[in-house]
Amino acid sequence: MGIRKRSYYFEELVRGVDYACQSAEILYTSLKRFEPEHLKEMMSTLHNIEHTADEAKHDFIYTLSQALFPPLAREDIHHLIQTIDDVTDNVEDVLMRVFMFNIQVIRPEAIQFAALIVSCCGKLKEVMKELRHFRRSSRIYGLIVEINTLEEEADRLYVDTMRELYCNRLDPVETLAWTETFDRMEKCCDCCEHAANAVEKILMKNSFRLLTPSQN
């Protein structure tokens, strides 16, 4: 295994988030323009992205295990790429639940949630692009805060949606189906926040000081 350039590690992290972004866009489109007859096809597309992401992750981890001098602590890079992969996995799980529970009509809150997932993934990709320059980046901390804010918005949407779901006393099967689906959607945003928090820990370990929002 040859020595990898420093940029390789950061490029692979960006690529990992790009898979999550692709998956989130497909999820949003699938729910926004919902066609139950095309659901299997969209699931197959999502699964192919998830499978490709898994293969890329395993190759990256193997390269990392052989590296003499990775640009960051080996365990920090490993944890970060795993949390990124969790995002892609959970996005796929959302569409799987729509299929498994035979959901025929998409609730408007689900489309709102999907849009938040797209936003979270997009901001996470920006964070990864900034990571290679973290010691002099004036944006990275602000982007992490934006992801935290989006995750809080997702939490509020989740609580309000679940309350409405159970107060309106829908059919029990429909209630269960949407409970499971919204649980997974909320977890997508949580995973984005976990990845952002992992980056923040890396900053704290490797920077003399962390730029505050007032310095952006």
C-alpha positions in Angstrom: 0.0 0.0 0.0 1.6 3.2 -1.1 1.7 6.4 1.0 -1.4 8.4 0.4 -1.4 12.1 0.1 -2.9 14.1 2.9 -5.7 15.3 0.6 -6.9 11.7 0.0 -8.4 11.3 3.5 -10.3 14.6 3.3 -11.5 13.8 -0.3 -12.8 10.4 0.9 -14.8 12.1 3.7 -16.4 14.5 1.3 -17.2 11.5 -1.0 -18.8 9.7 1.9 -21.1 12.6 2.6 -21.8 13.0 -1.2 -23.4 9.5 -1.1 -25.6 10.7 1.8 -26.6 13.8 -0.2 -27.5 11.7 -3.2 -29.6 9.4 -1.1 -31.4 12.4 0.6 -32.2 13.9 -2.7 -33.8 10.7 -3.9 -35.8 10.3 -0.7 -37.1 13.9 -1.1 -38.0 13.4 -4.7 -39.7 10.0 -4.0 -41.9 11.5 -1.3 -42.6 14.8 -3.0 -43.7 13.1 -6.3 -44.9 10.0 -4.7 -45.8 7.1 -7.0 -46.3 3.8 -5.1 -45.8 1.8 -8.3 -42.3 3.2 -8.7 -41.3 2.7 -5.1 -39.4 -0.5 -5.7 -37.4 1.1 -8.4 -36.5 4.1 -6.1 -35.5 1.6 -3.3 -33.2 -0.2 -5.7 -31.6 3.1 -6.7 -31.1 4.0 -3.0 -29.7 0.5 -2.2 -27.2 0.8 -5.0 -25.9 4.1 -3.6 -25.8 2.6 -0.1 -23.9 -0.4 -1.3 -21.4 1.7 -3.2 -21.0 3.9 -0.1 -20.3 0.7 2.0 -17.7 -0.5 -0.4 -16.0 2.9 -0.5 -16.0 3.0 3.3 -14.4 -0.4 3.6 -11.7 0.5 1.1 -11.1 3.7 3.0 -10.9 2.0 6.3 -8.4 -0.6 5.0 -6.2 2.2 3.5 -6.4 4.0 6.9 -5.4 0.9 8.7 -2.2 0.6 6.5 -1.3 4.3 6.7 1.8 5.4 8.6 0.9 9.1 9.0 -2.8 9.9 8.5 -3.5 13.7 8.9 -5.7 13.1 11.9 -5.8 10.5 14.6 -6.7 7.1 13.1 -9.6 6.5 15.5 -11.1 10.0 14.8 -11.1 9.4 11.1 -12.6 6.0 11.5 -15.4 7.3 13.8 -16.1 10.1 11.4 -16.4 7.9 8.3 -18.7 5.5 10.3 -21.0 8.3 11.4 -21.2 9.6 7.8 -22.1 6.1 6.6 -24.8 5.9 9.2 -26.6 8.9 7.6 -26.8 7.0 4.2 -28.0 3.8 5.9 -30.8 5.6 7.7 -32.0 7.5 4.7 -32.4 4.2 2.9 -34.2 2.8 5.9 -36.9 5.6 5.6 -37.9 4.5 2.1 -37.8 0.9 3.2 -40.4 1.6 5.8 -42.7 3.4 3.4 -42.5 0.3 1.3 -42.8 -2.3 4.1 -45.9 -0.6 5.6 -47.5 -0.1 2.2 -48.0 3.6 2.7 -50.1 4.9 -0.1 -50.4 8.6 0.8 -47.5 10.8 2.0 -48.2 13.1 4.8 -47.0 16.7 4.3 -44.8 16.5 7.4 -42.8 13.7 5.8 -41.9 16.0 2.9 -40.9 18.7 5.4 -38.7 16.1 7.1 -37.2 15.0 3.9 -36.3 18.6 3.0 -34.6 19.0 6.4 -32.6 15.8 5.8 -31.4 17.2 2.4 -30.4 20.4 4.2 -28.5 18.6 6.9 -26.6 16.5 4.4 -25.8 19.5 2.3 -24.4 21.4 5.3 -22.5 18.3 6.4 -20.8 18.2 3.0 -19.8 21.8 3.4 -18.2 20.9 6.7 -16.2 18.1 5.2 -15.0 20.4 2.4 -13.7 22.8 5.1 -12.2 20.1 7.3 -8.9 19.9 5.4 -8.4 23.6 6.1 -9.7 23.5 9.6 -6.9 25.4 11.2 -7.6 28.5 9.1 -11.2 28.0 8.1 -13.5 30.8 9.2 -16.7 28.8 8.2 -16.4 25.4 9.7 -17.6 26.2 13.3 -20.6 28.2 11.9 -21.5 25.3 9.7 -21.5 22.9 12.6 -23.9 25.3 14.5 -26.2 25.4 11.4 -26.4 21.6 11.5 -27.2 21.6 15.2 -29.9 24.2 14.5 -31.4 22.1 11.7 -31.4 19.0 14.0 -33.3 21.1 16.6 -35.8 22.0 13.9 -36.2 18.4 13.1 -36.8 17.5 16.8 -39.6 20.1 17.0 -41.2 18.8 13.8 -40.9 15.3 15.1 -42.6 16.1 18.4 -45.4 18.1 16.8 -46.0 15.5 14.1 -46.1 12.6 16.6 -48.5 14.5 18.8 -50.8 15.2 15.9 -50.5 11.6 14.8 -51.7 10.2 18.2 -54.2 12.9 19.0 -56.1 12.3 15.7 -56.6 8.6 16.4 -55.9 7.3 13.0 -56.1 3.6 12.0 -53.7 1.7 14.4 -51.8 0.2 11.5 -51.4 3.6 9.8 -50.3 5.1 13.2 -47.7 2.4 13.6 -46.4 2.8 10.0 -45.9 6.6 10.4 -44.4 6.2 13.9 -41.7 3.9 12.5 -41.1 6.1 9.5 -40.9 9.4 11.4 -38.6 7.7 13.9 -36.2 6.9 11.1 -36.4 10.3 9.6 -35.6 11.9 12.9 -32.6 9.6 13.2 -31.3 10.8 9.8 -31.0 14.3 11.2 -29.5 12.9 14.5 -26.8 11.1 12.5 -25.9 14.3 10.7 -25.5 16.1 14.0 -23.4 13.2 15.4 -21.1 13.6 12.4 -20.9 17.3 13.0 -20.1 16.8 16.6 -17.4 14.3 15.7 -15.8 17.1 13.5 -16.1 19.5 16.5 -14.2 17.0 18.7 -11.5 16.8 16.0 -11.2 20.6 15.9 -10.8 20.7 19.7 -8.1 18.1 19.7 -6.1 19.6 16.8 -6.6 23.4 17.0 -5.0 25.9 19.3 -8.2 27.8 19.2 -11.7 27.4 17.7 -13.0 30.3 15.7 -16.2 31.7 17.2 -19.2 32.8 15.0 -18.3 36.5 15.7 -15.0 35.9 13.9 -16.6 34.6 10.8 
